[in-house]
């Protein structure tokens, strides 16, 4: 993460047609990952509707969110290692098949809903019938909640094939000095998926006119899971027919896109594991990334419900439409800008940029907690999203690619990205319970994570500076494994 001066190998001279082929490759990979996000953040739009239909509390919905994020976190570790063995393309297709299936099942599970809100209303005939049968009521309620939890948990695991698979492929196509920019583009594709579902979801719930000719009436929330599944299926077919895993597979040999593929035997599992887990930088970045995850998931999974219940904001209102547009828009802008800044201004160093973003994020969060108007909430949600998604891009993608290299990028990204979701899991049941007590707890939940993330990044940069001075004093320019000294 802190390279020395450029060498001859850093020259970014590519053969004719390489950049166009890489763009095509990346386009389909990015679109597939975009569709993964449409299949993930559909729950945030359906959150309130599901609660009303089945009588789930915010903590109940938080349980669904937490289990999905924990499954995703463990899946990142397992699937990151598998990806280094089976290849990024196969991993992404497995993930696509899994999330398509689980989203279809989640929507279909709505038909299993025996419990409805009227069962809790003694003035309703169904509620009167249930008086005296509380044990039966509770058992059905629990089984239904666990069904949603189980399906969403499996979906979380299957989606965890996506990021390691995409990063594995793109590590072979992008040089070290391009990875911050790649991370920015990666962030843009993620936010395109969020923008898609934040606009498609409310339209499906409220009804809309398609192409100015066909009126689509308001649909049940289950369609928020079925339609993104269909989009993902179409893009997965295009990705399967188009993407090449390495420049060599596409006929480009001897490029400077990344580390040499190597001709020696593949490293054993134990060697790969030790190389990654014994690297202190991995754990510093991972812990900081957990802080990113807590804030990012608090925004993405709860902001629609927070605005609905705190300010009675309709999902089809112009104000919410602006919010649904601006959150992914500024997140994309922040991802791109932070990537270019870390590549060009800071010469590939990620830590100084991330530290500044974390502290700026903390300031926005604390300011947001002091205001109590819908307009202020919209403004601060947008600003917090900008900072959280900027650190998400440069730490979770660029840093993982720097640390893992071409052979181990999948596992390195899996380890680091898993911590984003370990941290993010706190924004499920923990935040849900806090919100059940008071919606005013929303922003205060996020504040400590910005401070901790910033301090971790300052510590990492101090550590890298010490190491660089030691290397300079010893007169050694390269480490024994061929990596640039001081680069992590």
N, C-alpha and C positions, 0 to 999 in steps of 0.2 A: 504493500500500500504506500510505500515511500521510496520510489525508485531513484536510482542515481541518474547521472547524465545519460542521454540517449546514446546508444551504440549503433553500429551499422545495422544490426538486426532490427532496430526500431524504425528503419526507413519504411514508410508505408507506400511502397510502389507495387501495384498489383497489375497482373496481365489484363489485356483487353477482355471485357465481358465479365470480369470477376465481380465488380461492384453491382452490376445489374442482376447477376445470378444470386448474389448474397441478398440483395433487396427482395427478390422474389421469394427466396427461402424464408427470410425473416418476416415477410408480409404474411405468409400463411401460418407460420408459427405464432406470430402475434395475434392474428385473428382467432386462432383456436384458443389461445389463452384468454383473449377477450371474451369468448363465449363461455369459458369456464367461470369468469367473474359474473356473467349474467345469470349463471346457474347457482351462484353462491350468494349474491346480495339480493336475490329475489325475496329471501326470508325477511329482510329488513322492511320491505314494502308490505309484505303480507302479515307482519308482526301483529298489528292491531286487529286486523280482520280475524286472524286465527284465535286470538285471545277472546274476542267477543263471541265467536261461534262456539267455543268449547269451554269458556269460563276460566282460561289459563291466566294466572297472575304474571306480572313482569318477571318475577323470579322463576316461574315455570318456563317462560320463553327463554330466559337466561340460561336455564339448564340445557335446553336444546342447543343454544349457541355455544355454550362451554364445551359440551361433549363433541360437537362438530369440530371446534378449534383444537381440542386436545387430540382427537383422532388425526386431524391434519398435521399436528406437530409431530406425533410419533410416526406418522406416515412419511413425513419429510426425511426423517433419519433412515427409516427402512428403505423407502423408495429411492432415496438419493444413492444409497449403496447399490441397489438393484439396477439403477439407471446406468451406473458406470460399467455394469456387466452386460445388460441387454441392449444398451444404446438409447439415446434420447428420443428418437422417433417412435420406437416401439412403446417406450414408457408413456409418451404423450397420448398415443392412441388407446392404450389401456385405460389411462385416466379419463379420456373422453367417453369411452364406452361405459365406464363405471358411473360417471356423473350423469350421463343421459339416463341410465337405468334408474338410479336412485331418485332423480328429480321426478321422473314419471311415477314412481312408487309413492313419493311424498304427496304428490297431488292426489293420487288414487286413494291414499289413506284417509282422505277427508270423508270418503263414503263410509268409513268405519265409525264415524262419530255418532255414537248413541247419545252422548251427553250434549246438551245444548244449554245456553244461559237460562232458559225458562225453567229448567229443572231446579234451579236455585231460588225460584220465585214462588212462594207459597200461594200467591194469588192466581197463579196459572194452574190449569187442571193437571198438567204434567208434574208441576211442582208439588201439588197436593198429593198426587199419587205416590211421590217419592218420600213424603214425610214418614218417618219411621224406618226408612231403608237407607240410612246414611252410610252404613258399612258397604252395602252394595254400590251405592253412589260413588264412594271413595275408591273402591276397587276398580270400577270401570274407568273412572277419571284417571287413575294411576296407569292402568294398562294403555289407555289411549295416549297419554303423555309419553310413556316409554316407547310406544310404537314410533312416534315422531322422532324421539331422541335416537332410537336405533337406526332409523333410515338416514337421518341427517348425519349421524356419526359415520356410517359406512360411506356416505357421500364425501365427508371430509377426508377420509382415508384415500378414496379414489382420486380426489382432486389433488392430493399430494404428489401424484406422479407428474403433474404439469410443470411446476417451476424447475425441478431438477432436470427434467427432460429438455426443456427449452434452453436452460443455461448450459447444459452439456453440449448441445448442438452449437450454440452460438459462441462458446469458448473456442471452438475450432475455427470459427469464421472471423473473429474479431481479435485484433492485437491488444496488448495491455493498454496502450495509449488511446485506444478507441472505446474501452469498456465503460468508462463513465458516460460517454454519449450513448452507448448501447443501453445502459441502465436507464437513461432518460427516455429513450424510445420505448423501452420495456414498460416504464411507468405510464407512458402515453397510452399504450395498448391496454394496460390494466384499467386505466381511467375511461377508456372508450367503452369498456364493458360496463363499468359503473354508470356512465352517462346513459348507456343504452337501457339498462334496467330501471334507472331512476326516472326515465321518461316513458318507457314502454309499460312498466308496472302500473303507475297511476292511470294511464290511458285504458289499460285492460279492465281495471276495477271500475272506472267511471263510464266507459263506453267512448267510442270515437267514430269518425267518418274516415274510411280508408280510400285514399286516392280521390277524395271528393265525390265518390259515387256510392259506396256501400257503407251503410250505417251498421256498426258493430255495437250491440247493446252491452251494458255493464256485465262483466263476466265474474264468475266465482274466483276466489283467490287461487284455486288450484291451477288455473291457466297461467299464473305467473311462474309455474314450475314446468308446465308442459311445453309452452311456446319456446322458451330459451333452450329446452332440450332439443327441439327440432332444429333450431339455429346451430347448435353445437354439432349435431349430426351432419348437417350439410357441410360445415367448414372442415370437419374431421376428414371427410372424403377428399376434399380438395387438398388438404395437407398431406394425406397418405399418397396421393398421386404426384405431388410436386416436390416435397422437401428432400434434400440430400443432407446426410449427417455431417459430412466433412467436405472441404474443398476438393480433396482427392477424389471422392465419389462423384463429384460434378466435373471432373477432368482437369482441375487446377492443381498442379503439383509444384512444390517448392515455393509456395507463397510465404509472405511474412505475416500472415494473418494471425498466427498464434504460435505457441511453442511447437517445436517439432513433434510429430506424432511419436517418434521413437521406433526403433526396430527391435529392442530387447523384449524379454518376456514380460507379461503383465504382472504388476505387483500383486502379491498375495493379500488376502483380506487383512491379516494381522499388520502387514507393513503399511497398508493404506490407512487403517484405523489409527495406528500409532502416529503416522505422519500428520494426521489431522488433529487428533485429540491432544497431542503433546505440544501443539503450537499455541502459546498463550494468547496470541492475537485472535485466534478463533473464538476463544471464550470471552474475551473483552468485547469483541464485536457482537457475539451472540447475546450477552447480557444487555448491551445497549439496544440491540434489536428487540429484545423482550419489552423494553420501555416503549419503543416505537409501536409495537404490536398492541400494547394496552391502550394507547391513545387512538391509534388508527381504527381498531375494532370498536372502541367506544363511539367513535363518530359514525362509521359505516353501518354498524348493526343497530344503532339506536336513534340516530338523528331524525328519521321520519316519525317515529313514535313520540319522541321528545317534543317535536314541533306540533304534532297533532294534539297531545294532551296538555302541554304547557301553555300553548297559545291558540288552541282550537283551530289550527291551520289545516285547511282542506288540501289533500294531495293533488288536486287538480287546479288549485289556486295559482295565480300568476307568481305569487311570492314563493311558493314551494317549487314551481317550475324553474324559477331563477336559481334557487338553492340547489336543485338537482342538476342544473347545468354548471353552476359555478364551482361546486365542490370538485367534480372530476376535472374541470377545465384548469383551475389553478393548481390542482395536484399534478396535472401533466406539465404545466409550465414550470412548476417547481422542480419536478423530476428532471426535465430537460436542462434547466438552468444550472441546477446543482451538479449534474453530470459534466457539463461543459466547464464549469468553474473548477471542479476537482481535477479534470483532465488538463486544462490549459493554464489556469492561473496557479493552481497548486501542484502542477506537474504529476498528477496521478495520486496525490495524497487525499485520502477521504476524511481522515479524522478532524482536521481543522474546520472543514465545511460542515460536517455533522455536528460538531460541538456548538457552533454558532446557531445552527438550526434548532437544536434542542433547547437552548436558553431562550431563543426568540419564541419558540412554541410555549414555553412556560409562562412568559410574559403575556401572550395572547390568552392563555387559559385563565390566568388569574384575573385579567381584565374582564373576560367574559362573565365570570362569576359575580361581578359587581353590577352588571346591567340586567334589567328584567323586562326587556321589550323584545318583540319578535324581530324587529329590524336589527337590533344589536346582536341577537342570537344568530341571525343569518350571517352577518358580517364576520363574527368571530368563528363560527363553524367553518366558514370558507378559509379564513386565515390559519386556523389550526390544521385543517386538512392539507393546506399548502406545505406547512413545515413537516407534518408527519409523513406525507408521501415522498417528500424530498429525501429524508433519511432512509425511508423504505427502499428507495431506488439505489442510492449509492452504497448502502451497507449490505443489503440483501442480494444484490446482483453483482455490481462491480467488485466489491470487496471479496465476495465468495469466489468469483472468477480469478481474482488476483491470488488468493490463498490456495485454491485447489489446483489451478493450472488445468491443462487440457485433459489429463488422465483422471484427475480426482475432482473435477468441478461439480459433478453431480452430488457426491458425498459431502463436499464442503458446503455447497449451497443448502443441502438437506439439514446439516447440523445447525448452520446459522439461521436458516429460515424457520426451523422448528421452534427456536426460542421466541421468534416473533409471535407465534401462536400459543406457546406456553404463557407468555405475557398477555396476549390477547384474550386467553380463556378467562382471565379475571374480569374482562368486560362482558362476560356472560352472566353467570349466576350471581357473582359478587355485586356487580353493578346493578343487576336486576333487583336484588334485595335492597340495595341502597335506594333505588328509585321507588320501590314499594313504600319505603319510609318517607321519602320526599324527592320530588323532581329537582329540587334545589341542590341535590348532591351530585348532579351530573358532571359539572365542570370540575368541582373539587376532587372528584375521583381521579381525574387525569393529571393534575398538577405535579404530584411527586415524581412521576415518570419522566417528565421533561428535565427536571433537575438531575436525576440520577443518570440519565442518558448523556447529558452534557458533561458531567464529571467523568464518566467512563471514557468518553472520547478525548478529553484533556489528558487523562492518565495515559491513554494509548499513545497519543502524540508525544508526550514526554518520554515514554519508554522507547519509542522509535528514534527520537532525537539522541538519547543516550547511546543506543546501539549504533547509530550512524557515526557518532564521535569515536566510539571504540573501534569501529571498522577503519575510519580514517586514520586513527593513531597507529593501528597495526599495519597499515599500508596494503590491506587486502581488499580487492575490488569485487571479488566474486566469492560466494559461498560454495561449499563443496558440492552441492546438488545442482549447481548451474543456475540458480536463481540469483537475481541481483541482490547484493548485500543490503540489508535494511528494508527489503521489500517484503511485504506480507499481504 
